[in-house]
């Protein structure tokens, strides 16, 4: 009887100790998100006439397409909103689109591609090919977000660092 009581008390103490260690000492870290975007900085208008020149991410090929043709360097496609009083005034923004069927991993891959190119301000349209009908003059306003960080799919995170334009680099060296 004493042996059994000693065994049960010992077992209870071991279980209590293991629980204390798990909940107090060994704090499991929360899972990291696939990507992190900053707050909406502004919105940028895109019209029907310019829709064909907006790059679209092809998830199957893991590349950007413009008019169905692969594009490696997206920097020439950046827009710099002028006369804008928002927090992105004078900063380059990429307007991009994803297919309607794009999932979280497709978005992560697209954002990772942009972060690797130093493109951190992005307005992504997730409605596929269609421009929203019923908007004034065929224009749609797409919110601009800052890419904060993106997971590479292998456990590492890439923090987005905005690429400095050639004009800004030359004026900074004066």
N, CA, C and O atoms as a DFTB+ gen file, in Angstrom:
696 C
 N C O
     1  1       0.814      -1.184       0.000
     2  2       0.000       0.000       0.000
     3  2       0.861       1.252       0.000
     4  3       0.606       2.195      -0.750
     5  1       1.908       1.253       0.869
     6  2       2.798       2.403       0.936
     7  2       3.566       2.558      -0.373
     8  3       3.804       3.673      -0.838
     9  1       3.947       1.431      -0.958
    10  2       4.672       1.470      -2.223
    11  2       3.808       2.079      -3.323
    12  3       4.269       2.897      -4.119
    13  1       2.578       1.670      -3.345
    14  2       1.655       2.178      -4.368
    15  2       1.430       3.680      -4.183
    16  3       1.425       4.421      -5.166
    17  1       1.247       4.135      -2.968
    18  2       1.064       5.554      -2.688
    19  2       2.323       6.336      -3.075
    20  3       2.220       7.405      -3.676
    21  1       3.494       5.823      -2.743
    22  2       4.756       6.464      -3.098
    23  2       4.890       6.575      -4.620
    24  3       5.312       7.603      -5.150
    25  1       4.523       5.499      -5.302
    26  2       4.585       5.501      -6.773
    27  2       3.640       6.546      -7.361
    28  3       4.033       7.289      -8.260
    29  1       2.405       6.615      -6.873
    30  2       1.422       7.569      -7.395
    31  2       1.819       9.013      -7.092
    32  3       1.642       9.892      -7.935
    33  1       2.348       9.261      -5.909
    34  2       2.808      10.613      -5.561
    35  2       3.993      10.996      -6.438
    36  3       4.059      12.123      -6.929
    37  1       4.914      10.087      -6.637
    38  2       6.079      10.360      -7.504
    39  2       5.632      10.646      -8.936
    40  3       6.147      11.558      -9.584
    41  1       4.686       9.873      -9.417
    42  2       4.173      10.074     -10.769
    43  2       3.485      11.435     -10.895
    44  3       3.670      12.133     -11.891
    45  1       2.708      11.804      -9.908
    46  2       2.021      13.100      -9.923
    47  2       3.040      14.246      -9.903
    48  3       2.859      15.231     -10.618
    49  1       4.093      14.139      -9.110
    50  2       5.131      15.183      -9.047
    51  2       5.852      15.287     -10.388
    52  3       6.136      16.391     -10.853
    53  1       6.150      14.141     -11.016
    54  2       6.824      14.171     -12.325
    55  2       5.933      14.822     -13.379
    56  3       6.412      15.627     -14.177
    57  1       4.655      14.486     -13.392
    58  2       3.738      15.085     -14.363
    59  2       3.588      16.586     -14.126
    60  3       3.570      17.363     -15.080
    61  1       3.482      16.992     -12.884
    62  2       3.378      18.424     -12.566
    63  2       4.649      19.153     -13.002
    64  3       4.575      20.253     -13.551
    65  1       5.803      18.552     -12.763
    66  2       7.071      19.166     -13.176
    67  2       7.174      19.283     -14.690
    68  3       7.635      20.301     -15.207
    69  1       6.750      18.254     -15.397
    70  2       6.793      18.292     -16.865
    71  2       5.864      19.368     -17.400
    72  3       6.212      20.081     -18.342
    73  1       4.685      19.489     -16.803
    74  2       3.756      20.539     -17.235
    75  2       4.319      21.927     -16.951
    76  3       4.221      22.816     -17.797
    77  1       4.907      22.125     -15.776
    78  2       5.520      23.420     -15.457
    79  2       6.619      23.757     -16.455
    80  3       6.703      24.883     -16.943
    81  1       7.461      22.768     -16.753
    82  2       8.542      23.016     -17.710
    83  2       7.969      23.376     -19.079
    84  3       8.440      24.322     -19.710
    85  1       6.968      22.646     -19.545
    86  2       6.405      22.892     -20.866
    87  2       5.771      24.273     -20.966
    88  3       5.975      24.975     -21.956
    89  1       5.002      24.673     -19.952
    90  2       4.277      25.928     -20.030
    91  2       5.080      27.138     -19.575
    92  3       4.775      28.252     -20.001
    93  1       6.081      26.972     -18.738
    94  2       6.831      28.113     -18.235
    95  2       8.214      28.250     -18.862
    96  3       8.619      29.348     -19.242
    97  1       8.922      27.165     -18.968
    98  2      10.291      27.224     -19.485
    99  2      10.314      27.069     -20.999
   100  3      10.955      27.858     -21.693
   101  1       9.646      26.098     -21.496
   102  2       9.656      25.787     -22.925
   103  2       8.442      26.432     -23.584
   104  3       7.443      25.762     -23.845
   105  1       8.529      27.709     -23.847
   106  2       7.411      28.403     -24.496
   107  2       7.499      28.157     -25.997
   108  3       8.435      28.618     -26.651
   109  1       6.541      27.442     -26.536
   110  2       6.570      27.235     -27.987
   111  2       6.334      28.568     -28.697
   112  3       5.433      29.327     -28.340
   113  1       7.150      28.831     -29.696
   114  2       6.996      30.088     -30.425
   115  2       5.807      29.977     -31.380
   116  3       5.570      28.925     -31.973
   117  1       5.073      31.065     -31.516
   118  2       3.927      31.019     -32.432
   119  2       4.425      30.876     -33.871
   120  3       5.518      31.334     -34.201
   121  1       3.634      30.251     -34.711
   122  2       4.072      30.096     -36.103
   123  2       4.203      31.459     -36.781
   124  3       3.404      32.366     -36.546
   125  1       5.215      31.581     -37.618
   126  2       5.426      32.828     -38.334
   127  2       4.527      32.853     -39.566
   128  3       4.322      31.826     -40.212
   129  1       3.993      34.027     -39.888
   130  2       3.144      34.113     -41.081
   131  2       3.981      33.947     -42.350
   132  3       5.189      34.187     -42.345
   133  1       3.328      33.537     -43.429
   134  2       4.026      33.370     -44.713
   135  2       4.582      34.690     -45.218
   136  3       5.638      34.726     -45.849
   137  1       3.870      35.772     -44.941
   138  2       4.328      37.105     -45.327
   139  2       3.699      38.120     -44.398
   140  3       2.662      37.870     -43.785
   141  1       4.350      39.277     -44.306
   142  2       3.846      40.346     -43.452
   143  2       3.801      41.632     -44.268
   144  3       4.811      42.062     -44.824
   145  1       2.623      42.237     -44.332
   146  2       2.445      43.499     -45.037
   147  2       2.193      44.598     -44.014
   148  3       1.597      44.367     -42.962
   149  1       2.661      45.797     -44.345
   150  2       2.393      46.942     -43.492
   151  2       0.985      47.448     -43.739
   152  3       0.234      46.890     -44.539
   153  1       0.646      48.504     -43.043
   154  2      -0.673      49.116     -43.194
   155  2      -0.835      49.659     -44.609
   156  3       0.147      49.881     -45.317
   157  1      -2.075      49.867     -45.007
   158  2      -2.347      50.455     -46.313
   159  2      -1.778      51.866     -46.334
   160  3      -2.115      52.689     -45.483
   161  1      -0.924      52.143     -47.298
   162  2      -0.255      53.446     -47.388
   163  2      -1.083      54.448     -48.182
   164  3      -1.113      55.635     -47.858
   165  1      -1.738      53.976     -49.199
   166  2      -2.520      54.823     -50.109
   167  2      -3.236      53.880     -51.059
   168  3      -3.280      52.671     -50.828
   169  1      -3.791      54.425     -52.117
   170  2      -4.318      53.587     -53.187
   171  2      -3.886      54.224     -54.502
   172  3      -3.637      55.427     -54.584
   173  1      -3.808      53.392     -55.514
   174  2      -3.356      53.864     -56.822
   175  2      -4.396      53.433     -57.849
   176  3      -4.879      52.301     -57.813
   177  1      -4.734      54.323     -58.750
   178  2      -5.757      54.047     -59.754
   179  2      -5.176      53.413     -61.002
   180  3      -4.121      53.819     -61.491
   181  1      -5.878      52.415     -61.508
   182  2      -5.477      51.742     -62.751
   183  2      -6.704      51.717     -63.655
   184  3      -7.793      51.321     -63.239
   185  1      -6.506      52.147     -64.898
   186  2      -7.600      52.169     -65.863
   187  2      -7.528      51.008     -66.835
   188  3      -6.523      50.303     -66.917
   189  1      -8.610      50.825     -67.565
   190  2      -8.689      49.737     -68.550
   191  2      -7.577      49.822     -69.593
   192  3      -7.031      48.800     -70.007
   193  1      -7.247      51.026     -70.012
   194  2      -6.253      51.201     -71.078
   195  2      -4.876      50.695     -70.662
   196  3      -4.129      50.191     -71.501
   197  1      -4.537      50.818     -69.416
   198  2      -3.202      50.403     -68.966
   199  2      -3.176      49.004     -68.360
   200  3      -2.118      48.540     -67.936
   201  1      -4.318      48.325     -68.312
   202  2      -4.414      47.037     -67.644
   203  2      -3.490      45.988     -68.259
   204  3      -2.938      45.163     -67.530
   205  1      -3.306      45.996     -69.580
   206  2      -2.455      45.000     -70.236
   207  2      -0.993      45.126     -69.848
   208  3      -0.246      44.154     -69.958
   209  1      -0.567      46.292     -69.400
   210  2       0.838      46.484     -69.040
   211  2       1.111      46.193     -67.566
   212  3       2.249      46.300     -67.110
   213  1       0.067      45.826     -66.825
   214  2       0.247      45.482     -65.406
   215  2       0.776      44.048     -65.323
   216  3       0.139      43.130     -65.839
   217  1       1.939      43.839     -64.679
   218  2       2.496      42.485     -64.601
   219  2       1.618      41.538     -63.785
   220  3       1.025      41.923     -62.777
   221  1       1.552      40.290     -64.249
   222  2       0.785      39.259     -63.549
   223  2       1.736      38.141     -63.165
   224  3       2.568      37.713     -63.965
   225  1       1.604      37.669     -61.917
   226  2       2.454      36.579     -61.450
   227  2       1.866      35.248     -61.887
   228  3       0.708      34.945     -61.602
   229  1       2.681      34.452     -62.585
   230  2       2.289      33.115     -63.022
   231  2       2.839      32.133     -61.990
   232  3       4.040      31.865     -61.957
   233  1       1.962      31.604     -61.159
   234  2       2.386      30.720     -60.072
   235  2       2.987      29.422     -60.576
   236  3       3.927      28.899     -59.977
   237  1       2.457      28.898     -61.669
   238  2       2.952      27.627     -62.194
   239  2       4.401      27.749     -62.658
   240  3       5.209      26.852     -62.418
   241  1       4.727      28.849     -63.315
   242  2       6.088      29.065     -63.822
   243  2       6.952      29.879     -62.861
   244  3       8.157      30.025     -63.069
   245  1       6.322      30.413     -61.800
   246  2       7.008      31.225     -60.794
   247  2       7.739      32.399     -61.433
   248  3       8.910      32.651     -61.150
   249  1       7.022      33.111     -62.302
   250  2       7.610      34.275     -62.963
   251  2       6.533      35.308     -63.268
   252  3       5.337      35.013     -63.250
   253  1       6.985      36.516     -63.547
   254  2       6.087      37.619     -63.874
   255  2       5.893      37.681     -65.379
   256  3       6.829      37.457     -66.147
   257  1       4.666      37.987     -65.794
   258  2       4.338      38.092     -67.212
   259  2       3.702      39.455     -67.486
   260  3       2.925      39.969     -66.682
   261  1       4.050      40.024     -68.636
   262  2       3.372      41.215     -69.141
   263  2       2.963      40.884     -70.565
   264  3       3.797      40.540     -71.402
   265  1       1.672      40.991     -70.825
   266  2       1.102      40.619     -72.126
   267  2       1.481      39.187     -72.499
   268  3       1.714      38.886     -73.669
   269  1       1.542      38.307     -71.498
   270  2       1.830      36.898     -71.714
   271  2       3.291      36.555     -71.888
   272  3       3.626      35.384     -72.068
   273  1       4.176      37.544     -71.838
   274  2       5.612      37.300     -72.024
   275  2       6.353      37.481     -70.707
   276  3       6.049      38.397     -69.943
   277  1       7.338      36.602     -70.434
   278  2       8.080      36.689     -69.173
   279  2       8.856      38.002     -69.046
   280  3       9.423      38.506     -70.015
   281  1       8.866      38.537     -67.829
   282  2       9.607      39.757     -67.515
   283  2      10.444      39.465     -66.282
   284  3       9.913      39.071     -65.243
   285  1      11.749      39.658     -66.395
   286  2      12.639      39.393     -65.251
   287  2      12.780      40.617     -64.357
   288  3      12.720      40.504     -63.133
   289  1      12.965      41.771     -64.956
   290  2      13.209      42.998     -64.191
   291  2      11.943      43.846     -64.182
   292  3      11.508      44.339     -65.223
   293  1      11.364      44.010     -63.009
   294  2      10.130      44.776     -62.874
   295  2      10.374      46.244     -62.566
   296  3       9.430      47.033     -62.544
   297  1      11.615      46.622     -62.330
   298  2      11.932      48.003     -61.951
   299  2      11.444      49.012     -62.998
   300  3      10.912      50.053     -62.612
   301  1      11.597      48.754     -64.298
   302  2      11.076      49.723     -65.272
   303  2       9.553      49.898     -65.221
   304  3       9.026      50.868     -65.764
   305  1       8.851      48.978     -64.580
   306  2       7.396      49.050     -64.506
   307  2       6.900      49.750     -63.238
   308  3       5.692      49.856     -63.022
   309  1       7.817      50.224     -62.408
   310  2       7.435      50.932     -61.191
   311  2       6.824      52.278     -61.539
   312  3       7.210      52.912     -62.521
   313  1       5.873      52.705     -60.729
   314  2       5.254      54.022     -60.886
   315  2       5.634      54.856     -59.679
   316  3       5.752      54.341     -58.567
   317  1       5.821      56.126     -59.900
   318  2       6.078      57.045     -58.799
   319  2       4.945      58.045     -58.766
   320  3       4.885      58.940     -59.610
   321  1       4.035      57.909     -57.797
   322  2       2.922      58.846     -57.715
   323  2       3.428      60.262     -57.454
   324  3       4.150      60.502     -56.487
   325  1       3.050      61.182     -58.313
   326  2       3.470      62.570     -58.166
   327  2       2.312      63.392     -57.622
   328  3       1.150      63.098     -57.899
   329  1       2.627      64.408     -56.859
   330  2       1.605      65.284     -56.323
   331  2       0.725      64.593     -55.296
   332  3      -0.338      65.100     -54.936
   333  1       1.168      63.444     -54.829
   334  2       0.412      62.662     -53.858
   335  2       0.795      63.136     -52.461
   336  3       1.978      63.327     -52.177
   337  1      -0.173      63.325     -51.602
   338  2       0.116      63.785     -50.245
   339  2       0.166      62.630     -49.253
   340  3       0.303      62.857     -48.051
   341  1       0.058      61.400     -49.736
   342  2       0.091      60.249     -48.841
   343  2       1.528      59.946     -48.424
   344  3       2.465      60.643     -48.813
   345  1       1.675      58.910     -47.640
   346  2       2.999      58.538     -47.137
   347  2       3.887      57.911     -48.210
   348  3       5.061      57.648     -47.948
   349  1       3.361      57.665     -49.409
   350  2       4.192      57.078     -50.470
   351  2       4.585      58.098     -51.525
   352  3       5.163      57.729     -52.547
   353  1       4.289      59.358     -51.302
   354  2       4.604      60.395     -52.297
   355  2       6.074      60.314     -52.681
   356  3       6.957      60.368     -51.825
   357  1       6.323      60.185     -53.973
   358  2       7.694      60.135     -54.486
   359  2       8.355      58.777     -54.384
   360  3       9.476      58.613     -54.864
   361  1       7.707      57.799     -53.779
   362  2       8.282      56.462     -53.654
   363  2       7.748      55.560     -54.766
   364  3       6.569      55.640     -55.110
   365  1       8.597      54.708     -55.328
   366  2       8.129      53.828     -56.404
   367  2       7.160      52.761     -55.891
   368  3       7.326      52.218     -54.799
   369  1       6.150      52.480     -56.707
   370  2       5.119      51.488     -56.396
   371  2       4.958      50.584     -57.608
   372  3       4.953      51.052     -58.746
   373  1       4.827      49.290     -57.357
   374  2       4.526      48.365     -58.442
   375  2       3.063      47.971     -58.346
   376  3       2.594      47.510     -57.305
   377  1       2.352      48.160     -59.447
   378  2       0.986      47.658     -59.545
   379  2       1.111      46.282     -60.189
   380  3       1.706      46.143     -61.258
   381  1       0.550      45.269     -59.538
   382  2       0.665      43.896     -60.022
   383  2      -0.682      43.200     -59.868
   384  3      -1.581      43.699     -59.192
   385  1      -0.804      42.048     -60.501
   386  2      -2.049      41.304     -60.377
   387  2      -1.758      39.816     -60.214
   388  3      -0.724      39.297     -60.635
   389  1      -2.715      39.170     -59.587
   390  2      -2.665      37.726     -59.383
   391  2      -3.926      37.129     -59.984
   392  3      -4.925      37.822     -60.173
   393  1      -3.871      35.854     -60.280
   394  2      -5.072      35.206     -60.809
   395  2      -6.123      35.119     -59.710
   396  3      -5.807      35.183     -58.522
   397  1      -7.344      34.976     -60.117
   398  2      -8.462      34.867     -59.177
   399  2      -8.304      33.657     -58.261
   400  3      -8.768      33.681     -57.121
   401  1      -7.661      32.612     -58.743
   402  2      -7.512      31.368     -57.993
   403  2      -6.281      31.358     -57.102
   404  3      -6.026      30.358     -56.431
   405  1      -5.520      32.425     -57.073
   406  2      -4.274      32.461     -56.297
   407  2      -4.551      32.236     -54.815
   408  3      -5.468      32.822     -54.239
   409  1      -3.738      31.376     -54.216
   410  2      -3.846      31.086     -52.790
   411  2      -2.732      31.785     -52.021
   412  3      -1.964      32.560     -52.590
   413  1      -2.654      31.508     -50.746
   414  2      -1.661      32.159     -49.880
   415  2      -0.228      31.871     -50.343
   416  3       0.624      32.757     -50.286
   417  1       0.044      30.648     -50.798
   418  2       1.400      30.327     -51.247
   419  2       1.744      31.063     -52.543
   420  3       2.900      31.431     -52.752
   421  1       0.768      31.278     -53.402
   422  2       0.994      32.048     -54.625
   423  2       1.323      33.497     -54.279
   424  3       2.218      34.097     -54.873
   425  1       0.600      34.047     -53.323
   426  2       0.866      35.423     -52.878
   427  2       2.260      35.495     -52.265
   428  3       3.008      36.436     -52.532
   429  1       2.616      34.501     -51.442
   430  2       3.941      34.483     -50.815
   431  2       5.044      34.453     -51.876
   432  3       6.025      35.191     -51.778
   433  1       4.882      33.605     -52.879
   434  2       5.898      33.514     -53.938
   435  2       6.024      34.833     -54.704
   436  3       7.131      35.271     -55.016
   437  1       4.893      35.457     -55.002
   438  2       4.920      36.736     -55.715
   439  2       5.611      37.806     -54.865
   440  3       6.463      38.541     -55.364
   441  1       5.250      37.892     -53.592
   442  2       5.862      38.890     -52.707
   443  2       7.345      38.607     -52.494
   444  3       8.140      39.542     -52.409
   445  1       7.730      37.343     -52.408
   446  2       9.143      36.985     -52.266
   447  2       9.929      37.431     -53.493
   448  3      11.039      37.948     -53.369
   449  1       9.360      37.234     -54.665
   450  2      10.001      37.674     -55.901
   451  2      10.216      39.188     -55.887
   452  3      11.273      39.673     -56.288
   453  1       9.210      39.928     -55.424
   454  2       9.322      41.386     -55.374
   455  2      10.343      41.826     -54.324
   456  3      11.147      42.722     -54.578
   457  1      10.311      41.204     -53.157
   458  2      11.250      41.570     -52.089
   459  2      12.689      41.314     -52.518
   460  3      13.584      42.081     -52.164
   461  1      12.921      40.250     -53.272
   462  2      14.278      39.951     -53.755
   463  2      14.763      41.007     -54.752
   464  3      15.967      41.218     -54.900
   465  1      13.818      41.674     -55.438
   466  2      14.183      42.730     -56.379
   467  2      14.238      44.103     -55.710
   468  3      14.539      45.101     -56.365
   469  1      13.948      44.157     -54.408
   470  2      13.963      45.429     -53.696
   471  2      12.732      46.274     -53.964
   472  3      12.772      47.496     -53.820
   473  1      11.639      45.631     -54.353
   474  2      10.370      46.326     -54.590
   475  2       9.497      46.071     -53.371
   476  3       8.991      44.965     -53.180
   477  1       9.320      47.104     -52.542
   478  2       8.624      46.921     -51.268
   479  2       7.242      47.551     -51.218
   480  3       6.422      47.150     -50.392
   481  1       6.961      48.518     -52.070
   482  2       5.630      49.137     -52.116
   483  2       4.874      48.529     -53.278
   484  3       5.275      48.659     -54.434
   485  1       3.771      47.860     -52.958
   486  2       3.081      47.111     -53.997
   487  2       1.566      47.260     -53.860
   488  3       1.009      47.273     -52.762
   489  1       0.928      47.371     -55.024
   490  2      -0.532      47.378     -55.100
   491  2      -0.909      46.133     -55.891
   492  3      -0.713      46.077     -57.105
   493  1      -1.450      45.136     -55.198
   494  2      -1.759      43.860     -55.857
   495  2      -3.258      43.709     -56.027
   496  3      -4.026      43.823     -55.072
   497  1      -3.659      43.448     -57.272
   498  2      -5.053      43.201     -57.612
   499  2      -5.226      41.690     -57.666
   500  3      -4.527      41.013     -58.420
   501  1      -6.144      41.160     -56.878
   502  2      -6.365      39.723     -56.845
   503  2      -7.590      39.281     -57.604
   504  3      -8.062      38.158     -57.424
   505  1      -8.115      40.150     -58.452
   506  2      -9.338      39.822     -59.176
   507  2      -9.106      39.237     -60.545
   508  3     -10.031      39.196     -61.357
   509  1      -7.911      38.785     -60.828
   510  2      -7.639      38.191     -62.131
   511  2      -7.624      39.229     -63.231
   512  3      -7.078      40.320     -63.066
   513  1      -8.225      38.882     -64.352
   514  2      -8.197      39.731     -65.530
   515  2      -9.168      40.896     -65.472
   516  3      -8.955      41.920     -66.122
   517  1     -10.213      40.748     -64.713
   518  2     -11.311      41.713     -64.779
   519  2     -11.021      42.980     -63.994
   520  3     -10.594      42.937     -62.840
   521  1     -11.261      44.105     -64.646
   522  2     -11.301      45.393     -63.941
   523  2     -12.728      45.510     -63.427
   524  3     -13.678      45.176     -64.135
   525  1     -12.872      45.972     -62.229
   526  2     -14.203      46.071     -61.633
   527  2     -15.097      46.941     -62.501
   528  3     -14.774      48.095     -62.784
   529  1     -16.207      46.385     -62.915
   530  2     -17.149      47.175     -63.703
   531  2     -17.954      48.049     -62.759
   532  3     -18.151      47.715     -61.591
   533  1     -18.404      49.146     -63.274
   534  2     -19.187      50.053     -62.449
   535  2     -18.341      51.093     -61.745
   536  3     -18.873      51.962     -61.055
   537  1     -17.015      51.015     -61.909
   538  2     -16.168      52.049     -61.326
   539  2     -16.143      53.217     -62.298
   540  3     -16.414      53.039     -63.486
   541  1     -15.831      54.379     -61.824
   542  2     -15.886      55.566     -62.681
   543  2     -14.826      55.496     -63.775
   544  3     -13.629      55.415     -63.498
   545  1     -15.287      55.529     -65.012
   546  2     -14.382      55.554     -66.160
   547  2     -13.547      54.300     -66.322
   548  3     -12.500      54.345     -66.967
   549  1     -13.976      53.185     -65.756
   550  2     -13.199      51.959     -65.879
   551  2     -11.954      51.954     -65.012
   552  3     -11.042      51.159     -65.240
   553  1     -11.908      52.817     -64.037
   554  2     -10.756      52.880     -63.122
   555  2     -11.052      52.039     -61.888
   556  3     -12.196      51.932     -61.446
   557  1     -10.009      51.455     -61.351
   558  2     -10.126      50.760     -60.076
   559  2      -8.992      51.263     -59.189
   560  3      -7.858      51.414     -59.645
   561  1      -9.304      51.522     -57.920
   562  2      -8.291      51.922     -56.951
   563  2      -7.814      50.678     -56.219
   564  3      -8.606      49.924     -55.654
   565  1      -6.507      50.481     -56.243
   566  2      -5.916      49.310     -55.601
   567  2      -5.087      49.800     -54.413
   568  3      -4.242      50.679     -54.579
   569  1      -5.314      49.249     -53.219
   570  2      -4.549      49.696     -52.051
   571  2      -3.065      49.354     -52.179
   572  3      -2.696      48.289     -52.674
   573  1      -2.231      50.276     -51.725
   574  2      -0.777      50.086     -51.742
   575  2      -0.341      49.661     -50.344
   576  3      -0.676      50.303     -49.348
   577  1       0.413      48.567     -50.293
   578  2       0.953      48.062     -49.031
   579  2       2.468      48.005     -49.112
   580  3       3.036      47.852     -50.194
   581  1       3.112      48.128     -47.975
   582  2       4.555      47.928     -47.889
   583  2       4.798      46.467     -47.520
   584  3       4.188      45.946     -46.587
   585  1       5.686      45.816     -48.251
   586  2       6.074      44.450     -47.897
   587  2       7.065      44.573     -46.747
   588  3       8.116      45.194     -46.899
   589  1       6.742      43.991     -45.607
   590  2       7.632      44.048     -44.449
   591  2       8.614      42.883     -44.510
   592  3       9.828      43.089     -44.490
   593  1       8.089      41.658     -44.585
   594  2       8.951      40.475     -44.683
   595  2       8.172      39.343     -45.344
   596  3       6.941      39.331     -45.365
   597  1       8.934      38.391     -45.883
   598  2       8.341      37.255     -46.589
   599  2       9.142      36.008     -46.236
   600  3      10.373      36.041     -46.213
   601  1       8.441      34.906     -45.960
   602  2       9.107      33.627     -45.736
   603  2       9.509      33.026     -47.067
   604  3       8.791      33.147     -48.059
   605  1      10.673      32.370     -47.081
   606  2      11.151      31.804     -48.347
   607  2      10.676      30.373     -48.578
   608  3      11.052      29.749     -49.570
   609  1       9.857      29.851     -47.676
   610  2       9.354      28.492     -47.830
   611  2      10.272      27.450     -47.226
   612  3       9.917      26.272     -47.173
   613  1      11.457      27.862     -46.766
   614  2      12.420      26.942     -46.163
   615  2      12.768      27.342     -44.732
   616  3      13.785      26.913     -44.188
   617  1      11.921      28.162     -44.133
   618  2      12.135      28.550     -42.742
   619  2      12.865      29.862     -42.541
   620  3      12.951      30.349     -41.414
   621  1      13.393      30.447     -43.606
   622  2      14.093      31.735     -43.479
   623  2      13.151      32.856     -43.882
   624  3      12.211      32.646     -44.649
   625  1      13.409      34.049     -43.360
   626  2      12.585      35.232     -43.677
   627  2      13.461      36.269     -44.356
   628  3      14.618      36.476     -43.990
   629  1      12.880      36.910     -45.345
   630  2      13.557      37.994     -46.050
   631  2      12.841      39.289     -45.700
   632  3      11.644      39.431     -45.950
   633  1      13.575      40.231     -45.124
   634  2      13.024      41.544     -44.837
   635  2      13.178      42.382     -46.089
   636  3      14.260      42.435     -46.674
   637  1      12.111      43.036     -46.502
   638  2      12.153      43.818     -47.735
   639  2      12.878      45.142     -47.493
   640  3      12.530      45.901     -46.588
   641  1      13.877      45.397     -48.306
   642  2      14.619      46.653     -48.263
   643  2      14.429      47.325     -49.610
   644  3      14.838      46.798     -50.645
   645  1      13.795      48.511     -49.584
   646  2      13.471      49.227     -50.822
   647  2      14.736      49.536     -51.610
   648  3      15.695      50.096     -51.080
   649  1      14.720      49.167     -52.861
   650  2      15.823      49.469     -53.763
   651  2      15.896      50.971     -53.960
   652  3      14.878      51.631     -54.167
   653  1      17.105      51.507     -53.895
   654  2      17.286      52.943     -54.097
   655  2      17.388      53.208     -55.592
   656  3      18.117      52.523     -56.309
   657  1      16.648      54.207     -56.050
   658  2      16.682      54.520     -57.480
   659  2      18.034      55.110     -57.854
   660  3      18.751      55.624     -56.997
   661  1      18.379      55.035     -59.129
   662  2      19.655      55.569     -59.604
   663  2      19.733      57.074     -59.360
   664  3      20.794      57.587     -59.005
   665  1      18.634      57.778     -59.544
   666  2      18.619      59.224     -59.330
   667  2      18.854      59.561     -57.867
   668  3      19.583      60.502     -57.552
   669  1      18.240      58.796     -56.971
   670  2      18.421      59.049     -55.535
   671  2      19.848      58.704     -55.110
   672  3      20.426      59.386     -54.264
   673  1      20.413      57.655     -55.689
   674  2      21.774      57.264     -55.345
   675  2      22.773      58.323     -55.794
   676  3      23.719      58.619     -55.064
   677  1      22.584      58.903     -56.985
   678  2      23.530      59.902     -57.473
   679  2      23.417      61.189     -56.667
   680  3      24.429      61.850     -56.432
   681  1      22.202      61.568     -56.233
   682  2      22.070      62.792     -55.449
   683  2      22.578      62.584     -54.035
   684  3      23.003      63.544     -53.392
   685  1      22.546      61.358     -53.532
   686  2      23.028      61.092     -52.188
   687  2      24.557      61.134     -52.122
   688  3      25.125      61.366     -51.056
   689  1      25.212      60.912     -53.245
   690  2      26.676      60.886     -53.239
   691  2      27.276      62.280     -53.415
   692  3      28.498      62.424     -53.368
   693  1      26.462      63.299     -53.613
   694  2      26.977      64.646     -53.803
   695  2      27.350      65.284     -52.502
   696  3      27.804      66.428     -52.484
